[in-house]
């Protein structure tokens, strides 16, 4: 990303999350389960009718958790 794909010594750049998930493969399953649980809770809160202020914040959180699940699934491949 932006010239950081390879370090000077030829190693591929990896983010902290990638390194952690490569070192502990079971951790990705735990994170996916936790994110799915949070997504379901947020969706339920939105269905129940959150206030306008809370609605926006919950929407942002929902997008963040869905992005996290996509990243974890992509790293797992």
ZAMIDREN-672287 format. One line per field, with one value per atom (N, C-alpha, C): residue in three letters; x, y, z; residue number from 1; atom name. Coordinates in Angstrom, 1 decimal. Example, Ala and Ser with C-alpha at 12.3 -4.5 7.8 and 13.67 -1.06 7.14 Angstrom:
<atoms>
residu <- c(ALA_ALA_ALA_SER_SER_SER)
xx <- c(13.2_12.3_13.2_12.8_13.7_12.9)
yy <- c(-5.7_-4.5_-3.3_-2.2_-1.1_0.0)
zz <- c(7.8_7.8_7.8_7.1_7.1_7.9)
num <- c(1_1_1_2_2_2)
atome <- c(N_CA_C_N_CA_C)
</atoms>
This chain:
<atoms>
residu <- c(UNK_UNK_UNK_UNK_UNK_UNK_UNK_UNK_UNK_UNK_UNK_UNK_UNK_UNK_UNK_UNK_UNK_UNK_UNK_UNK_UNK_UNK_UNK_UNK_UNK_UNK_UNK_UNK_UNK_UNK_UNK_UNK_UNK_UNK_UNK_UNK_UNK_UNK_UNK_UNK_UNK_UNK_UNK_UNK_UNK_UNK_UNK_UNK_UNK_UNK_UNK_UNK_UNK_UNK_UNK_UNK_UNK_UNK_UNK_UNK_UNK_UNK_UNK_UNK_UNK_UNK_UNK_UNK_UNK_UNK_UNK_UNK_UNK_UNK_UNK_UNK_UNK_UNK_UNK_UNK_UNK_UNK_UNK_UNK_UNK_UNK_UNK_UNK_UNK_UNK_UNK_UNK_UNK_UNK_UNK_UNK_UNK_UNK_UNK_UNK_UNK_UNK_UNK_UNK_UNK_UNK_UNK_UNK_UNK_UNK_UNK_UNK_UNK_UNK_UNK_UNK_UNK_UNK_UNK_UNK_UNK_UNK_UNK_UNK_UNK_UNK_UNK_UNK_UNK_UNK_UNK_UNK_UNK_UNK_UNK_UNK_UNK_UNK_UNK_UNK_UNK_UNK_UNK_UNK_UNK_UNK_UNK_UNK_UNK_UNK_UNK_UNK_UNK_UNK_UNK_UNK_UNK_UNK_UNK_UNK_UNK_UNK_UNK_UNK_UNK_UNK_UNK_UNK_UNK_UNK_UNK_UNK_UNK_UNK_UNK_UNK_UNK_UNK_UNK_UNK_UNK_UNK_UNK_UNK_UNK_UNK_UNK_UNK_UNK_UNK_UNK_UNK_UNK_UNK_UNK_UNK_UNK_UNK_UNK_UNK_UNK_UNK_UNK_UNK_UNK_UNK_UNK_UNK_UNK_UNK_UNK_UNK_UNK_UNK_UNK_UNK_UNK_UNK_UNK_UNK_UNK_UNK_UNK_UNK_UNK_UNK_UNK_UNK_UNK_UNK_UNK)
xx <- c(0.8_0.0_0.9_0.8_1.5_3.0_3.6_5.0_5.5_4.5_4.9_4.8_4.5_4.3_5.5_6.7_7.9_8.8_9.4_10.3_11.7_12.6_13.9_14.6_14.4_15.1_14.4_13.3_12.6_11.4_11.2_10.1_8.8_7.7_6.4_5.9_5.3_4.7_3.4_3.2_2.0_1.5_0.2_-0.3_-0.4_-0.5_-0.5_-1.6_-2.8_-3.9_-3.5_-2.9_-2.5_-1.4_-0.5_0.6_-0.1_-1.0_-1.6_-2.4_-3.2_-4.0_-3.2_-2.0_-1.2_-0.5_-0.2_0.4_-0.6_-1.8_-2.9_-4.1_-4.1_-5.3_-6.6_-6.7_-7.9_-8.5_-7.6_-8.1_-9.0_-8.8_-9.7_-11.1_-11.3_-12.6_-13.3_-12.5_-13.0_-13.5_-12.6_-13.0_-14.2_-14.3_-15.5_-16.7_-16.7_-17.8_-18.3_-17.3_-17.6_-18.1_-17.6_-18.1_-19.5_-19.8_-21.1_-22.1_-21.7_-22.6_-22.9_-21.9_-22.1_-23.0_-22.8_-23.6_-25.1_-25.3_-26.7_-27.3_-26.5_-27.1_-27.4_-26.5_-26.7_-28.0_-28.1_-29.2_-30.5_-30.5_-31.7_-32.0_-31.0_-31.3_-31.9_-31.4_-31.9_-33.4_-33.7_-35.0_-36.0_-35.5_-36.3_-36.6_-35.8_-36.1_-35.2_-34.0_-33.1_-33.4_-33.1_-33.3_-32.4_-32.7_-32.0_-30.5_-30.1_-28.7_-28.1_-28.7_-28.2_-28.2_-29.2_-29.3_-28.1_-27.6_-26.4_-25.2_-25.0_-23.9_-23.9_-25.1_-25.2_-24.9_-25.3_-25.0_-23.5_-22.8_-21.4_-20.7_-21.2_-20.6_-20.9_-22.1_-22.5_-21.6_-21.3_-20.4_-19.0_-18.5_-17.2_-17.1_-18.1_-18.0_-18.1_-18.9_-19.0_-17.6_-17.0_-15.7_-14.7_-14.7_-13.8_-14.0_-15.2_-15.4_-14.9_-15.1_-14.5_-13.0_-12.4_-10.9_-10.4_-11.1_-10.6_-10.8_-11.9_-12.1_-11.1_-10.7_-9.8_-8.4_-8.0_-6.7_-6.7_-7.8_-7.9_-7.6_-7.9_-7.7_-6.2)
yy <- c(-1.2_0.0_1.2_2.0_3.3_3.1_2.2_1.9_1.1_0.6_-0.2_-1.7_-2.1_-3.5_-4.3_-3.8_-4.5_-3.6_-4.2_-3.4_-3.4_-2.7_-2.6_-3.9_-4.8_-6.1_-7.1_-6.7_-7.6_-8.4_-8.1_-8.8_-8.1_-8.8_-8.2_-7.5_-6.3_-5.6_-6.3_-6.4_-7.0_-6.1_-5.9_-5.2_-6.0_-5.4_-6.1_-7.1_-6.8_-7.8_-9.0_-8.8_-9.9_-10.8_-10.2_-10.9_-11.8_-11.2_-11.9_-13.0_-12.9_-13.9_-15.1_-14.7_-15.8_-16.6_-15.9_-16.6_-17.4_-16.9_-17.6_-17.8_-18.9_-19.0_-19.2_-19.7_-19.8_-18.5_-17.5_-16.2_-15.6_-15.9_-15.3_-15.8_-17.1_-17.7_-16.9_-16.7_-16.0_-14.6_-13.9_-12.5_-12.5_-13.5_-13.5_-13.8_-14.7_-14.9_-13.7_-13.0_-11.8_-10.7_-10.5_-9.5_-9.9_-11.1_-11.5_-11.3_-11.6_-11.3_-9.8_-9.0_-7.5_-7.0_-7.6_-7.2_-7.5_-8.7_-9.1_-8.2_-7.9_-7.0_-5.6_-5.1_-3.8_-3.8_-4.8_-4.9_-5.0_-5.8_-5.9_-4.5_-3.8_-2.4_-1.5_-1.6_-0.8_-1.2_-2.4_-2.9_-2.4_-2.4_-2.0_-0.5_0.2_1.6_2.5_2.7_3.6_5.0_5.9_7.3_7.8_9.0_9.5_9.6_10.0_10.2_8.8_7.9_6.5_5.8_6.1_5.4_5.6_6.9_7.2_6.5_6.5_5.8_4.3_3.8_2.3_1.9_2.8_2.6_2.6_3.5_3.6_2.3_1.9_0.7_-0.5_-0.6_-1.7_-1.8_-0.7_-0.7_-1.1_-0.7_-1.0_-2.5_-3.1_-4.5_-5.4_-4.9_-5.7_-5.6_-4.4_-4.3_-5.2_-5.3_-6.1_-7.6_-8.0_-9.4_-9.7_-8.7_-8.9_-9.0_-8.2_-8.2_-9.5_-10.0_-11.2_-12.4_-12.4_-13.5_-13.4_-12.2_-12.1_-12.5_-12.2_-12.6_-14.1_-14.7_-16.2_-17.0_-16.4_-17.1_-17.1)
zz <- c(0.0_0.0_0.0_-1.0_-1.1_-0.9_-1.6_-1.6_-0.4_0.4_1.6_1.3_0.1_-0.2_0.2_-0.1_0.2_1.0_2.0_2.8_2.1_2.6_1.9_1.8_2.8_2.8_1.9_1.3_0.4_1.0_2.3_3.0_2.6_2.5_2.3_3.5_3.3_4.5_4.9_6.2_6.8_7.9_8.0_9.1_10.3_11.5_12.8_12.8_12.3_12.3_11.5_10.4_9.5_10.2_10.9_11.6_12.7_13.5_14.6_14.1_13.0_12.5_11.8_11.3_10.7_11.9_13.0_14.1_14.9_15.0_15.8_14.9_14.1_13.1_13.8_15.0_15.7_16.1_16.3_16.6_15.6_14.3_13.3_13.4_13.8_14.1_15.2_16.3_17.5_17.1_16.3_15.9_15.0_14.1_13.2_14.0_15.0_15.8_16.6_17.2_18.0_17.1_15.9_15.0_14.5_14.2_13.8_14.9_16.2_17.3_17.4_17.3_17.4_16.2_15.0_13.9_14.1_14.6_14.9_16.0_17.0_18.1_17.5_16.7_16.1_15.2_14.4_13.5_14.3_15.4_16.2_16.8_17.3_17.8_16.8_15.5_14.5_14.1_14.2_13.9_15.0_16.3_17.4_17.4_16.6_16.5_17.4_17.0_17.7_17.4_18.3_18.0_16.9_16.3_15.2_15.4_16.6_17.0_17.1_17.7_17.9_16.6_15.7_14.4_13.6_13.6_12.8_13.3_14.7_15.3_15.1_15.2_15.0_13.5_12.6_11.2_10.9_11.5_11.4_11.9_13.1_13.7_12.9_12.3_11.5_10.3_9.6_8.5_8.9_10.1_10.5_10.8_11.4_11.7_10.4_9.5_8.2_7.5_7.5_6.9_7.6_8.9_9.6_9.2_9.1_8.7_7.3_6.4_5.0_5.1_5.9_6.0_6.5_7.6_8.2_7.3_6.5_5.6_4.4_4.0_2.9_3.4_4.6_5.2_5.3_5.7_5.9_4.6_3.5_2.2_1.9)
num <- c(1_1_1_2_2_2_3_3_3_4_4_4_5_5_5_6_6_6_7_7_7_8_8_8_9_9_9_10_10_10_11_11_11_12_12_12_13_13_13_14_14_14_15_15_15_16_16_16_17_17_17_18_18_18_19_19_19_20_20_20_21_21_21_22_22_22_23_23_23_24_24_24_25_25_25_26_26_26_27_27_27_28_28_28_29_29_29_30_30_30_31_31_31_32_32_32_33_33_33_34_34_34_35_35_35_36_36_36_37_37_37_38_38_38_39_39_39_40_40_40_41_41_41_42_42_42_43_43_43_44_44_44_45_45_45_46_46_46_47_47_47_48_48_48_49_49_49_50_50_50_51_51_51_52_52_52_53_53_53_54_54_54_55_55_55_56_56_56_57_57_57_58_58_58_59_59_59_60_60_60_61_61_61_62_62_62_63_63_63_64_64_64_65_65_65_66_66_66_67_67_67_68_68_68_69_69_69_70_70_70_71_71_71_72_72_72_73_73_73_74_74_74_75_75_75_76_76_76_77_77_77)
atome <- c(N_CA_C_N_CA_C_N_CA_C_N_CA_C_N_CA_C_N_CA_C_N_CA_C_N_CA_C_N_CA_C_N_CA_C_N_CA_C_N_CA_C_N_CA_C_N_CA_C_N_CA_C_N_CA_C_N_CA_C_N_CA_C_N_CA_C_N_CA_C_N_CA_C_N_CA_C_N_CA_C_N_CA_C_N_CA_C_N_CA_C_N_CA_C_N_CA_C_N_CA_C_N_CA_C_N_CA_C_N_CA_C_N_CA_C_N_CA_C_N_CA_C_N_CA_C_N_CA_C_N_CA_C_N_CA_C_N_CA_C_N_CA_C_N_CA_C_N_CA_C_N_CA_C_N_CA_C_N_CA_C_N_CA_C_N_CA_C_N_CA_C_N_CA_C_N_CA_C_N_CA_C_N_CA_C_N_CA_C_N_CA_C_N_CA_C_N_CA_C_N_CA_C_N_CA_C_N_CA_C_N_CA_C_N_CA_C_N_CA_C_N_CA_C_N_CA_C_N_CA_C_N_CA_C_N_CA_C_N_CA_C_N_CA_C_N_CA_C_N_CA_C_N_CA_C_N_CA_C_N_CA_C_N_CA_C_N_CA_C)
</atoms>
